[in-house]
Amino acid sequence: MRHLFLWSVKDKQQGASVLAQLASLPEQIPGLKNWAIGEHIGDTPHASGDLRFDYALTCDFEDFDELQSYQNHPAHQAVVDRIMPLYADWAVADLELSPNHEKVAVPAGWSGKHS
């Protein structure tokens, strides 16, 4: 399973604090692997649609149960309770990885062209 989390903060001064609090989770919660977190860089047009997400987190888990354990872990819950009021906007997506997730999996019929 892959967990994707995109967010922006109300006050740019709080961005580093949110990053630091989220970055503390891997050492506190078992089951996390392939963890990456950081600030969006570059000026890719329409990188996040009409919204501008300034930060992203992605992490992988062995299975959905491990993801749920992460979501429900007291350390995760404590961080969420502290930082939720700081968010201007956020989005989450969880997806199941194929056994060969290093290879790109393209949905059938997908052209890659934007409409």
C-alpha positions as CSV (number, residue, x, y, z in Angstrom):
1,M,0.0,0.0,0.0
2,R,1.1,3.5,-0.7
3,H,-0.1,6.5,1.3
4,L,0.1,9.9,-0.3
5,F,-0.6,13.1,1.6
6,L,-0.5,16.6,0.1
7,W,-1.1,19.8,2.1
8,S,-0.7,23.5,2.4
9,V,-0.5,25.5,5.5
10,K,-2.4,28.7,6.5
11,D,0.7,30.5,7.6
12,K,4.0,29.8,5.7
13,Q,5.9,30.3,8.9
14,Q,4.3,27.0,10.2
15,G,5.4,24.9,7.3
16,A,8.7,23.8,8.9
17,S,7.0,22.9,12.1
18,V,4.5,20.7,10.3
19,L,7.3,19.0,8.3
20,A,9.3,18.3,11.5
21,Q,6.4,16.9,13.3
22,L,5.5,14.5,10.5
23,A,9.1,13.6,9.9
24,S,9.3,12.3,13.5
25,L,6.8,9.5,12.8
26,P,9.0,6.9,11.1
27,E,11.1,6.4,14.2
28,Q,8.0,6.1,16.4
29,I,5.8,3.8,14.2
30,P,6.7,0.3,13.0
31,G,5.7,-0.8,9.5
32,L,6.7,2.4,7.6
33,K,8.9,1.9,4.6
34,N,10.0,4.0,1.6
35,W,9.2,7.2,3.5
36,A,9.6,10.6,1.8
37,I,8.5,14.0,2.9
38,G,9.3,17.5,1.7
39,E,8.3,20.8,0.2
40,H,7.1,21.2,-3.3
41,I,9.8,22.7,-5.6
42,G,9.5,24.1,-9.0
43,D,6.8,25.9,-10.9
44,T,5.2,23.0,-12.8
45,P,2.0,24.4,-14.4
46,H,-1.2,22.9,-12.9
47,A,0.9,20.7,-10.6
48,S,-2.0,20.5,-8.2
49,G,-4.9,21.7,-10.3
50,D,-6.6,24.8,-9.0
51,L,-5.1,24.2,-5.5
52,R,-1.5,24.7,-4.6
53,F,-0.2,22.0,-2.3
54,D,3.1,23.1,-0.8
55,Y,4.2,19.9,0.8
56,A,3.9,16.1,0.2
57,L,4.4,12.9,2.2
58,T,4.5,9.4,0.7
59,C,5.1,6.2,2.5
60,D,4.6,2.5,1.7
61,F,3.3,-0.3,3.9
62,E,3.2,-4.1,3.5
63,D,-0.6,-4.2,3.4
64,F,-3.7,-2.3,4.3
65,D,-3.6,-3.5,7.9
66,E,-0.2,-1.9,8.3
67,L,-1.5,1.4,6.9
68,Q,-4.5,1.3,9.3
69,S,-2.1,0.6,12.2
70,Y,-0.1,3.7,11.2
71,Q,-3.3,5.8,10.9
72,N,-4.5,4.6,14.4
73,H,-1.1,4.7,16.1
74,P,-1.1,7.1,19.1
75,A,2.0,9.0,17.8
76,H,0.3,9.6,14.5
77,Q,-2.9,10.7,16.2
78,A,-1.0,13.1,18.5
79,V,0.7,14.7,15.5
80,V,-2.5,15.0,13.5
81,D,-4.3,16.6,16.5
82,R,-1.5,19.2,16.8
83,I,-1.1,20.1,13.1
84,M,-4.7,19.8,11.7
85,P,-5.6,23.4,12.6
86,L,-2.5,24.6,10.7
87,Y,-3.7,23.2,7.3
88,A,-5.1,25.5,4.7
89,D,-6.0,22.4,2.6
90,W,-5.1,18.8,2.3
91,A,-5.7,15.7,0.2
92,V,-5.0,12.0,0.9
93,A,-4.9,9.0,-1.5
94,D,-4.1,5.4,-0.6
95,L,-3.4,2.9,-3.3
96,E,-2.5,-0.7,-3.6
97,L,0.8,-1.3,-5.3
98,S,1.4,-4.1,-7.7
99,P,4.0,-6.7,-6.8
100,N,6.3,-5.1,-9.3
101,H,5.6,-1.5,-8.3
102,E,9.0,-0.3,-9.5
103,K,7.5,-0.6,-13.0
104,V,5.0,1.9,-14.1
105,A,1.5,0.5,-14.1
106,V,-0.7,2.4,-16.6
107,P,-4.5,1.8,-16.5
108,A,-6.0,0.2,-19.6
109,G,-7.2,2.9,-22.1
110,W,-5.2,5.7,-20.6
111,S,-3.6,7.9,-23.2
112,G,-1.6,10.2,-21.0
113,K,-3.1,13.3,-22.7
114,H,-4.8,16.0,-20.6
115,S,-8.2,17.1,-21.8
